[in-house]
Amino acid sequence: MLRKIEHIQYMSAGTGIYHSEHNLGKDVLRLLQIWIFPDKKDHKPNYGDFRTDEKDRKNKWFHMVSAKNGEAPIQINQDTNFYVIELDKDKETEFLVDSDRQAYIVQIEGSSEINDINLSERDAMEVVEENLKIKALENIHLLVIEMKKA
């Protein structure tokens, strides 16, 4: 049985980076590496990590990442927000996407129906200026990255 720990590591390079990932432990590691371009060059480098509790994201949206001075526990140098949810089978939820915004959805686990499109584990989709109507076809773990429309 996998232990469900949402451990988020973040890095803001700003002036260039060198990095690598290692799993030196015995536990299975599932890693999503997501790169977001900063709003400008030469930001002061920053690094950290954050652990969430399952209750933070169980059948509700958890806002993990936001722009500087935002509401989320992790703040980055870009007008971008990350949300995560673990939704039980047959539950439904919505995610609002403003008219000048877009969202990228990653189906981390399980399968769902989002705006009449079925997604399976590891599928992804982009939605522009459209709210998300989500139904869990089985227990799901879903990531939404919301940002200004490109």
DSSP file (Angstrom, degrees, kcal/mol; ACC not computed):
  #  RESIDUE AA STRUCTURE BP1 BP2  ACC     N-H-->O    O-->H-N    N-H-->O    O-->H-N    TCO  KAPPA ALPHA  PHI   PSI    X-CA   Y-CA   Z-CA
    1    1 A M              0   0    0      0, 0.0     2,-0.3     0, 0.0     0, 0.0   0.000 360.0 360.0 360.0 133.1    0.0    0.0    0.0
    2    2 A L        -     0   0    0     25,-0.1     2,-0.5     1,-0.0    25,-0.0  -0.583 360.0-128.8 -79.6 140.1    1.3    3.4   -0.9
    3    3 A R        -     0   0    0     -2,-0.3     2,-1.1    25,-0.1    -1,-0.0  -0.773  21.1-136.9 -83.7 130.4    1.5    6.1    1.7
    4    4 A K        +     0   0    0     -2,-0.5     2,-0.5     2,-0.1    50,-0.2  -0.772  39.1 155.2 -94.8 100.3   -0.2    9.3    0.5
    5    5 A I        -     0   0    0     -2,-1.1     2,-1.1    48,-0.1    48,-0.1  -0.994  34.5-149.5-122.8 127.1    2.0   12.2    1.4
    6    6 A E  E     +A   52   0A   0     46,-0.6    46,-2.5    -2,-0.5     2,-0.6  -0.812  26.1 173.5 -95.5  96.4    1.8   15.4   -0.6
    7    7 A H  E     -A   51   0A   0     -2,-1.1     2,-0.6    44,-0.2    44,-0.2  -0.930  11.5-165.0-108.9 115.3    5.4   16.6   -0.3
    8    8 A I  E     -A   50   0A   0     42,-3.5    42,-2.5    -2,-0.6     2,-0.4  -0.890   6.4-171.5-107.8 121.4    5.9   19.7   -2.4
    9    9 A Q  E     -A   49   0A   0     -2,-0.6     2,-0.3    40,-0.2    40,-0.2  -0.914  10.9-173.8-106.7 139.3    9.4   20.9   -3.2
   10   10 A Y  E     -A   48   0A   0     38,-2.6    38,-2.1    -2,-0.4     2,-0.4  -0.963  10.6-173.3-135.3 152.1    9.8   24.2   -4.9
   11   11 A M  E     -A   47   0A   0     -2,-0.3     2,-0.6    36,-0.2    36,-0.2  -0.989  10.9-165.8-145.5 132.4   12.7   26.2   -6.4
   12   12 A S  E     +A   46   0A   0     34,-3.3    34,-2.4    -2,-0.4     3,-0.1  -0.950  13.0 178.2-116.8 107.2   12.8   29.7   -7.8
   13   13 A A        +     0   0    0     -2,-0.6     2,-1.7    32,-0.2    -1,-0.2   0.979   7.6 167.7 -79.3 -58.1   16.1   29.9   -9.6
   14   14 A G  S    S+     0   0    0      1,-0.2    28,-2.0    30,-0.1    29,-0.3  -0.084  77.7  39.4  75.0 -41.3   16.0   33.4  -11.1
   15   15 A T  S    S-     0   0    0     -2,-1.7    -1,-0.2     1,-0.5     2,-0.1   0.185 127.3 -65.7-127.1  16.3   19.7   33.5  -12.0
   16   16 A G        -     0   0    0      2,-0.0    -1,-0.5     0, 0.0     2,-0.3  -0.197  53.5-133.0 111.2 155.1   20.3   29.9  -13.3
   17   17 A I        -     0   0    0     -2,-0.1     2,-0.3    -3,-0.1    -4,-0.0  -0.938  17.7-165.3-142.0 160.2   20.2   26.5  -11.7
   18   18 A Y        +     0   0    0     -2,-0.3     2,-0.3     2,-0.0    -2,-0.0  -0.947  36.3 146.1-137.7 127.8   21.9   23.2  -11.2
   19   19 A H        -     0   0    0     -2,-0.3     2,-0.3     2,-0.0    -2,-0.0  -0.986  23.4-175.2-155.5 164.4   19.7   20.4   -9.7
   20   20 A S        -     0   0    0     -2,-0.3     2,-0.4     2,-0.0    -2,-0.0  -0.972  20.0-130.3-155.8 159.3   19.0   16.7   -9.6
   21   21 A E        +     0   0    0     -2,-0.3     2,-0.3     2,-0.0    -2,-0.0  -0.912  23.2 178.0-116.2 143.8   16.4   14.5   -8.0
   22   22 A H        -     0   0    0     -2,-0.4     2,-0.6     0, 0.0     3,-0.1  -0.998  24.2-153.7-141.2 143.7   17.1   11.3   -6.0
   23   23 A N        +     0   0    0     -2,-0.3     6,-0.1     1,-0.1    -2,-0.0  -0.865  24.9 165.3-113.3  93.9   15.0    8.8   -4.2
   24   24 A L        +     0   0    0     -2,-0.6    -1,-0.1     2,-0.0     2,-0.1   0.469  51.0  84.0 -88.7  -2.2   17.4    7.4   -1.6
   25   25 A G  S    S-     0   0    0      2,-0.2     4,-0.1    -3,-0.1    -2,-0.1  -0.269  84.5-117.3 -92.4-178.3   14.7    5.8    0.5
   26   26 A K  S    S+     0   0    0     -2,-0.1     2,-0.1     2,-0.1    -1,-0.1   0.610  82.6  98.5 -93.7 -15.7   12.9    2.5    0.2
   27   27 A D  S    S-     0   0    0      1,-0.1    -2,-0.2   -25,-0.0     2,-0.1  -0.424  84.4-102.4 -75.6 148.4    9.4    4.0   -0.4
   28   28 A V        -     0   0    0     -2,-0.1     2,-0.5     1,-0.0   -25,-0.1  -0.448  37.9-151.0 -65.7 139.9    8.0    4.3   -3.9
   29   29 A L        -     0   0    0     -2,-0.1     2,-0.5    -4,-0.1    -6,-0.0  -0.964  13.6-168.0-119.9 129.8    8.2    7.9   -5.2
   30   30 A R        -     0   0    0     -2,-0.5     2,-0.5     2,-0.0    -2,-0.0  -0.981  18.0-169.1-113.3 123.1    5.9    9.4   -7.7
   31   31 A L        -     0   0    0     -2,-0.5     2,-0.6     2,-0.0    -2,-0.0  -0.947  18.2-171.2-122.2 126.9    7.3   12.7   -9.0
   32   32 A L        -     0   0    0     -2,-0.5     2,-0.6     2,-0.0    -2,-0.0  -0.977  12.2-164.9-109.6 118.7    5.6   15.4  -11.0
   33   33 A Q        +     0   0    0     -2,-0.6     2,-0.5     2,-0.0    -2,-0.0  -0.922  10.7 179.8-107.4 118.1    8.2   18.0  -12.2
   34   34 A I        -     0   0    0     -2,-0.6     2,-0.5     2,-0.0    -2,-0.0  -0.971  12.2-157.2-124.4 127.4    6.5   21.2  -13.4
   35   35 A W        -     0   0    0     -2,-0.5     2,-0.4     2,-0.0    -2,-0.0  -0.889   7.7-173.7-107.2 131.2    8.4   24.2  -14.7
   36   36 A I        -     0   0    0     -2,-0.5    41,-0.1    44,-0.0    44,-0.0  -0.992  25.9-125.7-122.9 124.8    6.9   27.7  -14.7
   37   37 A F        -     0   0    0     -2,-0.4    -2,-0.0     1,-0.1     0, 0.0  -0.481  32.0-118.1 -66.9 136.5    8.7   30.5  -16.3
   38   38 A P        -     0   0    0      0, 0.0    40,-0.2     0, 0.0    -1,-0.1  -0.236  19.9-112.0 -70.7 166.3    9.2   33.5  -13.9
   39   39 A D  S    S-     0   0    0     38,-2.8     2,-0.3     1,-0.1    39,-0.1   0.681  94.9  -4.3 -73.5 -18.2    7.7   36.9  -14.6
   40   40 A K  S    S-     0   0    0     37,-0.3     3,-0.4    38,-0.0     2,-0.1  -0.962  81.2 -91.5-161.1 172.3   11.1   38.4  -15.1
   41   41 A K  S    S+     0   0    0     -2,-0.3   -26,-0.1     1,-0.2    -2,-0.0  -0.409  92.0  37.1 -86.2 166.1   14.8   37.5  -14.9
   42   42 A D        +     0   0    0    -28,-2.0    -1,-0.2     1,-0.2   -27,-0.2   0.714  67.3 160.8  68.7  27.7   17.2   37.9  -11.9
   43   43 A H        -     0   0    0     -3,-0.4    -1,-0.2   -29,-0.3     3,-0.1  -0.464  53.0 -95.8 -68.0 152.0   14.9   37.0   -9.0
   44   44 A K        -     0   0    0    -30,-0.1   -30,-0.1    -2,-0.1    -1,-0.1  -0.549  49.4-105.4 -66.3 129.7   16.7   36.0   -5.9
   45   45 A P        -     0   0    0      0, 0.0     2,-0.3     0, 0.0   -32,-0.2  -0.230  43.6-176.2 -58.6 147.5   16.9   32.2   -5.8
   46   46 A N  E     +A   12   0A   0    -34,-2.4   -34,-3.3    -3,-0.1     2,-0.3  -0.995   9.2 178.0-147.0 144.5   14.6   30.5   -3.4
   47   47 A Y  E     +A   11   0A   0     -2,-0.3     2,-0.3   -36,-0.2   -36,-0.2  -0.995  16.1 130.1-147.3 147.0   14.1   26.8   -2.3
   48   48 A G  E     -A   10   0A   0    -38,-2.1   -38,-2.6    -2,-0.3     2,-0.3  -0.982  34.7-125.7-173.8-178.8   11.8   25.1    0.1
   49   49 A D  E     -A    9   0A   0     -2,-0.3     2,-0.3   -40,-0.2   -40,-0.2  -0.972  12.5-165.5-143.9 161.0    9.4   22.3    0.7
   50   50 A F  E     -A    8   0A   0    -42,-2.5   -42,-3.5    -2,-0.3     2,-0.5  -0.993   7.8-152.2-148.3 135.1    5.9   21.9    2.1
   51   51 A R  E     -A    7   0A   0     -2,-0.3     2,-0.3   -44,-0.2   -44,-0.2  -0.934  12.3-158.0-111.4 133.0    3.9   18.9    3.3
   52   52 A T  E     -A    6   0A   0    -46,-2.5   -46,-0.6    -2,-0.5     2,-0.4  -0.680  14.7-126.1-102.3 162.6    0.2   18.8    3.1
   53   53 A D    >>  -     0   0    0     -2,-0.3     3,-1.9   -48,-0.1     4,-0.5  -0.838  22.5-120.8-103.7 144.8   -2.2   16.7    5.1
   54   54 A E  H >> S+     0   0    0     -2,-0.4     3,-1.3     1,-0.3     4,-1.1   0.834 112.0  63.5 -55.5 -33.6   -4.8   14.5    3.3
   55   55 A K  H 34 S+     0   0    0      1,-0.3    -1,-0.3     2,-0.2     3,-0.0   0.756  92.6  64.9 -64.4 -22.8   -7.6   16.4    5.1
   56   56 A D  H <4 S+     0   0    0     -3,-1.9    -1,-0.3     1,-0.2    -2,-0.2   0.787 117.6  23.4 -68.0 -26.8   -6.5   19.6    3.3
   57   57 A R  H X< S+     0   0    0     -3,-1.3    29,-3.0    -4,-0.5     3,-0.8   0.348  86.1 123.4-123.4   2.7   -7.4   18.1   -0.1
   58   58 A K  B 3< S-b   86   0B   0     -4,-1.1    29,-0.2     1,-0.3     3,-0.1  -0.602  99.9 -24.1 -76.4 110.3  -10.0   15.4    0.7
   59   59 A N  T 3  S+     0   0    0     27,-3.5     2,-0.3    -2,-0.7    -1,-0.3   0.719 129.6  78.4  59.0  25.7  -13.2   16.3   -1.3
   60   60 A K  S <  S-     0   0    0     -3,-0.8    26,-0.4    26,-0.2     2,-0.2  -0.983  87.1 -97.9-155.6 154.4  -12.2   19.9   -1.4
   61   61 A W        -     0   0    0     -2,-0.3     2,-0.5    24,-0.1    24,-0.2  -0.530  30.2-158.9 -74.6 135.3   -9.8   22.1   -3.4
   62   62 A F  E     -C   84   0B   0     22,-2.4    22,-1.9    -2,-0.2     2,-0.9  -0.979  10.8-143.8-116.5 120.9   -6.5   22.9   -1.7
   63   63 A H  E     +C   83   0B   0     -2,-0.5    20,-0.2    20,-0.2     3,-0.1  -0.744  30.7 164.6 -85.5 103.9   -4.7   26.0   -3.0
   64   64 A M  E     +     0   0B   0     18,-2.0    10,-1.7    -2,-0.9     2,-0.4   0.839  57.7  29.3 -91.7 -38.0   -1.0   25.0   -2.8
   65   65 A V  E     +Cd  82  74B   0     17,-1.3    17,-2.0     8,-0.2     2,-0.3  -0.978  62.0 158.7-133.9 136.6    0.8   27.6   -5.0
   66   66 A S  E     - d   0  75B   0      8,-2.3    10,-2.7    -2,-0.4    15,-0.2  -0.906  44.3 -80.7-143.8 173.6    0.1   31.2   -5.8
   67   67 A A  E >  S- d   0  76B   0     -2,-0.3     3,-1.6     8,-0.2    10,-0.2  -0.273  72.5 -64.2 -67.8 163.5    1.9   34.4   -7.1
   68   68 A K  T 3  S+     0   0    0      8,-1.3    -1,-0.2     1,-0.3     3,-0.1  -0.168 128.1  19.5 -48.8 142.3    3.8   36.5   -4.6
   69   69 A N  T 3  S+     0   0    0      1,-0.2    -1,-0.3    -3,-0.1    -2,-0.1   0.677 101.6 132.1  64.4  19.7    1.6   38.0   -1.9
   70   70 A G  S <  S-     0   0    0     -3,-1.6    -1,-0.2     2,-0.1    -4,-0.1  -0.135  70.6-103.2 -88.4-169.8   -1.0   35.4   -2.7
   71   71 A E  S    S+     0   0    0     -3,-0.1     4,-0.1    -6,-0.1    -8,-0.1   0.648  85.1  95.6 -91.5 -18.5   -3.0   33.1   -0.4
   72   72 A A  S    S-     0   0    0     -5,-0.2    -8,-0.2     2,-0.2    -6,-0.1  -0.327  79.3-120.7 -80.4 157.5   -1.2   29.8   -0.9
   73   73 A P  S    S+     0   0    0      0, 0.0     2,-0.5     0, 0.0    -8,-0.2   0.764 102.9  54.0 -67.4 -24.8    1.5   28.5    1.4
   74   74 A I  E    S-d   65   0B   0    -10,-1.7    -8,-2.3   -24,-0.0     2,-0.4  -0.948  74.1-168.0-111.3 129.9    4.0   28.4   -1.6
   75   75 A Q  E     -d   66   0B   0     -2,-0.5     2,-0.2   -10,-0.2    -8,-0.2  -0.959   4.0-173.2-123.5 136.5    4.4   31.5   -3.6
   76   76 A I  E     -d   67   0B   0    -10,-2.7    -8,-1.3    -2,-0.4     2,-1.2  -0.732  38.0-102.6-123.3 170.1    6.2   31.9   -6.9
   77   77 A N  S    S+     0   0    0     -2,-0.2   -38,-2.8   -10,-0.2     2,-0.3  -0.384  93.3  71.2 -91.7  55.7    7.3   34.7   -9.2
   78   78 A Q  S    S-     0   0    0     -2,-1.2     2,-2.2   -40,-0.2    -2,-0.3  -0.961  90.2-105.5-164.2 151.1    4.4   34.2  -11.7
   79   79 A D  S    S+     0   0    0     -2,-0.3    69,-0.9   -12,-0.1     2,-0.3  -0.500  79.2 120.6 -80.3  72.1    0.7   34.8  -11.9
   80   80 A T  E     - E   0 147B   0     -2,-2.2     2,-0.4    67,-0.2    -4,-0.2  -0.987  45.3-159.5-140.5 143.8   -0.1   31.1  -11.6
   81   81 A N  E     - E   0 146B   0     65,-2.9    65,-3.0    -2,-0.3     2,-0.4  -0.978   3.4-156.6-128.1 140.1   -2.0   29.0   -9.1
   82   82 A F  E     +CE  65 145B   0    -17,-2.0   -18,-2.0    -2,-0.4   -17,-1.3  -0.961  14.5 179.3-114.9 132.6   -1.9   25.3   -8.3
   83   83 A Y  E     -CE  63 144B   0     61,-2.7    61,-2.9    -2,-0.4     2,-0.3  -0.963   5.2-168.7-129.1 148.0   -4.8   23.5   -6.8
   84   84 A V  E     +CE  62 143B   0    -22,-1.9   -22,-2.4    -2,-0.3     2,-0.3  -0.973   5.1 179.0-135.3 151.3   -5.2   19.8   -5.8
   85   85 A I  E     - E   0 142B   0     57,-2.0    57,-2.8    -2,-0.3     2,-0.6  -0.990  21.6-153.6-148.1 144.5   -8.1   17.7   -4.8
   86   86 A E  E     -bE  58 141B   0    -29,-3.0   -27,-3.5   -26,-0.4     2,-0.4  -0.964  28.3-169.5-114.8 108.9   -8.7   14.0   -3.9
   87   87 A L  E     - E   0 140B   0     53,-1.3    53,-2.7    -2,-0.6    51,-0.1  -0.856  17.6-124.9-108.9 131.3  -12.3   13.4   -4.8
   88   88 A D    >   -     0   0    0     -2,-0.4     3,-2.0    51,-0.2    48,-0.3  -0.348  45.8 -76.7 -71.3 152.7  -14.2   10.3   -3.8
   89   89 A K  T 3  S+     0   0    0      1,-0.3    48,-0.2    48,-0.1    -1,-0.1  -0.162 116.2  11.6 -50.1 136.9  -16.0    8.1   -6.4
   90   90 A D  T 3  S+     0   0    0     46,-3.1    -1,-0.3     1,-0.3     2,-0.2   0.349  96.2 126.0  73.0  -2.3  -19.3    9.6   -7.7
   91   91 A K    <   -     0   0    0     -3,-2.0    45,-2.6    45,-0.1     2,-0.3  -0.524  45.8-151.9 -80.7 155.6  -18.7   13.0   -6.1
   92   92 A E  E     +H  135   0C   0     43,-0.2     2,-0.3    -2,-0.2    43,-0.2  -0.931  18.5 166.1-127.7 151.8  -18.8   16.1   -8.2
   93   93 A T  E     -H  134   0C   0     41,-2.3    41,-2.9    -2,-0.3     2,-0.3  -0.951  21.8-133.9-152.4 169.3  -17.2   19.5   -8.0
   94   94 A E  E     -H  133   0C   0     -2,-0.3     2,-0.4    39,-0.2    39,-0.2  -0.904   4.4-159.7-125.9 157.8  -16.6   22.6  -10.1
   95   95 A F  E     -H  132   0C   0     37,-1.9    37,-3.3    -2,-0.3     2,-0.4  -0.970  19.9-138.2-136.8 122.2  -13.6   24.8  -10.7
   96   96 A L        -     0   0    0     -2,-0.4     2,-0.5    35,-0.2    35,-0.1  -0.656  14.1-167.8 -87.2 132.1  -14.1   28.3  -12.0
   97   97 A V        -     0   0    0     -2,-0.4     6,-0.1     4,-0.1    34,-0.1  -0.970  22.1-130.6-118.9 113.5  -11.9   29.6  -14.7
   98   98 A D    >   -     0   0    0     -2,-0.5     3,-1.9     1,-0.1    31,-0.3  -0.085  27.8-101.6 -61.3 163.7  -12.2   33.4  -15.3
   99   99 A S  T 3  S+     0   0    0      1,-0.3    -1,-0.1    30,-0.1    -2,-0.0   0.726 121.9  43.3 -63.8 -24.3  -12.7   34.8  -18.8
  100  100 A D  T 3  S+     0   0    0      2,-0.0    49,-2.7    28,-0.0    -1,-0.3   0.129 107.1  80.0-105.5  20.8   -9.0   35.9  -19.2
  101  101 A R  E <   -F  148   0B   0     -3,-1.9    28,-2.1    47,-0.3     2,-0.3  -0.754  55.6-159.8-124.3 166.8   -7.6   32.7  -17.7
  102  102 A Q  E     -FG 147 128B   0     45,-2.8    45,-2.6    -2,-0.2     2,-0.4  -0.940   8.8-147.1-140.2 163.7   -6.8   29.1  -18.6
  103  103 A A  E     -FG 146 127B   0     24,-3.1    24,-2.9    -2,-0.3     2,-0.5  -0.991   5.1-153.6-136.8 143.1   -6.2   25.9  -16.7
  104  104 A Y  E     -FG 145 126B   0     41,-2.6    41,-2.9    -2,-0.4     2,-0.4  -0.969  19.1-158.4-111.3 130.7   -4.1   22.8  -17.2
  105  105 A I  E     -FG 144 125B   0     20,-3.0    20,-1.9    -2,-0.5     2,-0.5  -0.922   8.1-168.0-114.9 133.3   -5.5   19.6  -15.6
  106  106 A V  E     -FG 143 124B   0     37,-2.7    37,-2.4    -2,-0.4     2,-1.3  -0.983  15.2-147.7-120.9 120.0   -3.4   16.6  -14.7
  107  107 A Q  E     +F  142   0B   0     16,-2.9    15,-3.6    -2,-0.5    16,-0.4  -0.728  22.4 176.7 -84.0  95.0   -5.3   13.4  -13.7
  108  108 A I  E     +     0   0B   0     33,-1.5     2,-0.3    -2,-1.3    -1,-0.2   0.933  64.4   2.3 -69.3 -46.5   -2.7   12.1  -11.2
  109  109 A E  E    S+F  141   0B   0     32,-1.8    32,-1.5    -3,-0.2    -1,-0.2  -0.968 110.1   5.3-139.2 154.8   -4.8    9.0  -10.1
  110  110 A G  S    S-     0   0    0     -2,-0.3     2,-0.3    30,-0.2    30,-0.2  -0.166  80.7 -75.2  76.9-165.6   -8.1    7.5  -11.0
  111  111 A S        +     0   0    0      9,-0.2    26,-1.8    28,-0.2    27,-1.3  -0.983  45.3 171.2-137.2 148.7  -10.5    8.5  -13.8
  112  112 A S  E     -JI 119 136C   0      7,-2.3     7,-2.9    -2,-0.3     2,-0.5  -0.911  32.7-120.1-146.1 169.5  -13.0   11.3  -14.1
  113  113 A E  E     -JI 118 135C   0     22,-2.6    22,-2.2    -2,-0.3     2,-0.5  -0.986  29.3-176.6-116.6 120.5  -15.3   13.1  -16.4
  114  114 A I  E >  S-JI 117 134C   0      3,-3.1     3,-1.4    -2,-0.5    20,-0.2  -0.965  72.9 -22.0-122.3 115.8  -14.4   16.7  -16.9
  115  115 A N  T 3  S-     0   0    0     18,-2.2    -1,-0.2    -2,-0.5    19,-0.1   0.911 128.3 -50.7  49.5  47.8  -16.7   18.8  -19.1
  116  116 A D  T 3  S+     0   0    0     17,-0.3     2,-0.5     1,-0.2    -1,-0.3   0.627 117.2 114.1  67.8  16.9  -18.0   15.6  -20.8
  117  117 A I  E <   -J  114   0C   0     -3,-1.4    -3,-3.1     2,-0.0     2,-0.4  -0.977  63.0-133.6-117.5 129.6  -14.4   14.3  -21.5
  118  118 A N  E     -J  113   0C   0     -2,-0.5     2,-0.4    -5,-0.2    -5,-0.2  -0.670  21.3-169.3 -84.2 131.8  -13.2   11.2  -19.8
  119  119 A L  E     -J  112   0C   0     -7,-2.9    -7,-2.3    -2,-0.4     2,-0.2  -0.960   1.0-164.0-118.7 139.7   -9.7   11.4  -18.3
  120  120 A S    >   -     0   0    0     -2,-0.4     3,-2.5    -9,-0.2   -13,-0.2  -0.658  46.8 -54.2-111.7 171.8   -7.7    8.4  -17.0
  121  121 A E  T 3  S+     0   0    0      1,-0.3   -13,-0.2    -2,-0.2    -1,-0.2  -0.195 126.6  11.6 -49.4 131.2   -4.7    8.2  -14.7
  122  122 A R  T 3  S+     0   0    0    -15,-3.6    -1,-0.3     1,-0.3   -14,-0.1   0.433  96.1 130.6  75.8   4.6   -1.8   10.4  -16.1
  123  123 A D    <   -     0   0    0     -3,-2.5   -16,-2.9   -16,-0.4     2,-0.3  -0.452  36.4-168.1 -78.1 160.9   -4.0   12.1  -18.7
  124  124 A A  E     -G  106   0B   0    -18,-0.2     2,-0.3    -2,-0.1   -18,-0.2  -0.971   8.4-178.3-145.3 159.3   -4.0   15.9  -19.0
  125  125 A M  E     -G  105   0B   0    -20,-1.9   -20,-3.0    -2,-0.3     2,-0.4  -0.986  20.3-131.4-154.4 160.5   -6.0   18.6  -20.7
  126  126 A E  E     -G  104   0B   0     -2,-0.3     2,-0.4   -22,-0.2   -22,-0.2  -0.937  17.7-169.6-115.1 139.2   -6.1   22.3  -21.3
  127  127 A V  E     -G  103   0B   0    -24,-2.9   -24,-3.1    -2,-0.4     2,-0.5  -0.998   4.0-162.2-130.0 129.9   -9.2   24.4  -20.8
  128  128 A V  E    S-G  102   0B   0     -2,-0.4   -26,-0.2   -26,-0.2     3,-0.1  -0.955  70.4 -20.6-117.4 125.9   -9.5   28.1  -21.8
  129  129 A E  S    S+     0   0    0    -28,-2.1     2,-0.4    -2,-0.5    -1,-0.2   0.826 107.1 112.4  51.0  40.0  -12.1   30.4  -20.5
  130  130 A E        -     0   0    0    -32,-0.1    -1,-0.1   -29,-0.1   -32,-0.1  -0.989  66.6-123.1-143.6 131.2  -14.4   27.6  -19.5
  131  131 A N        -     0   0    0     -2,-0.4     2,-0.5   -35,-0.1   -35,-0.2  -0.382  30.5-119.9 -69.0 151.5  -15.4   26.4  -16.0
  132  132 A L  E     -H   95   0C   0    -37,-3.3   -37,-1.9    -2,-0.1     2,-0.6  -0.824  19.8-166.4 -98.3 129.4  -14.7   22.8  -15.1
  133  133 A K  E     -H   94   0C   0     -2,-0.5   -18,-2.2   -39,-0.2     2,-0.4  -0.969  20.0-169.7-111.3 113.9  -17.4   20.4  -14.2
  134  134 A I  E     -HI  93 114C   0    -41,-2.9   -41,-2.3    -2,-0.6     2,-0.4  -0.894  16.9-179.2-116.9 130.9  -15.8   17.4  -12.6
  135  135 A K  E     -HI  92 113C   0    -22,-2.2   -22,-2.6    -2,-0.4     2,-0.7  -0.997  25.8-133.7-125.6 127.2  -17.2   14.0  -11.7
  136  136 A A  E     - I   0 112C   0    -45,-2.6   -46,-3.1    -2,-0.4   -24,-0.2  -0.698  16.0-172.7 -79.8 116.5  -15.1   11.3  -10.1
  137  137 A L  S    S-     0   0    0    -26,-1.8     2,-0.3    -2,-0.7   -25,-0.2   0.702  81.9  -6.4 -80.2 -21.4  -15.7    8.0  -11.9
  138  138 A E  S    S-     0   0    0    -27,-1.3    -1,-0.1   -51,-0.1   -48,-0.1  -0.872 114.0 -50.6-151.1 179.2  -13.5    6.4   -9.2
  139  139 A N  S    S-     0   0    0     -2,-0.3     2,-0.3   -50,-0.1   -51,-0.2  -0.388  70.8-167.6 -58.5 131.4  -11.4    7.9   -6.4
  140  140 A I  E     -E   87   0B   0    -53,-2.7   -53,-1.3   -30,-0.2     2,-0.4  -0.879  30.2-156.8-127.9 156.8   -9.3   10.6   -8.0
  141  141 A H  E     -EF  86 109B   0    -32,-1.5   -32,-1.8    -2,-0.3   -33,-1.5  -0.989  29.6-177.3-126.9 118.1   -6.3   12.8   -7.3
  142  142 A L  E     -EF  85 107B   0    -57,-2.8   -57,-2.0    -2,-0.4     2,-0.4  -0.945  17.9-159.5-129.0 138.9   -6.4   15.8   -9.6
  143  143 A L  E     -EF  84 106B   0    -37,-2.4   -37,-2.7    -2,-0.4     2,-0.4  -0.962   7.0-168.8-116.1 133.6   -4.1   18.8  -10.1
  144  144 A V  E     -EF  83 105B   0    -61,-2.9   -61,-2.7    -2,-0.4     2,-0.6  -0.990   4.7-166.3-122.6 126.6   -5.2   22.1  -11.7
  145  145 A I  E     -EF  82 104B   0    -41,-2.9   -41,-2.6    -2,-0.4     2,-0.4  -0.960  14.2-169.0-110.7 116.3   -2.7   24.7  -12.8
  146  146 A E  E     +EF  81 103B   0    -65,-3.0   -65,-2.9    -2,-0.6     2,-0.3  -0.887  16.8 147.9-113.8 135.2   -4.6   28.0  -13.4
  147  147 A M  E     -EF  80 102B   0    -45,-2.6   -45,-2.8    -2,-0.4   -67,-0.2  -0.938  50.8 -62.8-155.1 172.1   -3.0   31.0  -15.1
  148  148 A K  E     - F   0 101B   0    -69,-0.9   -47,-0.3    -2,-0.3     2,-0.1  -0.358  67.6 -94.5 -60.8 142.8   -3.4   34.0  -17.4
  149  149 A K              0   0    0    -49,-2.7    -1,-0.1     1,-0.2   -21,-0.0  -0.382 360.0 360.0 -63.1 134.1   -4.5   33.1  -20.9
  150  150 A A              0   0    0     -2,-0.1    -1,-0.2    -3,-0.1    -2,-0.1   0.456 360.0 360.0 -74.6 360.0   -1.5   32.8  -23.2
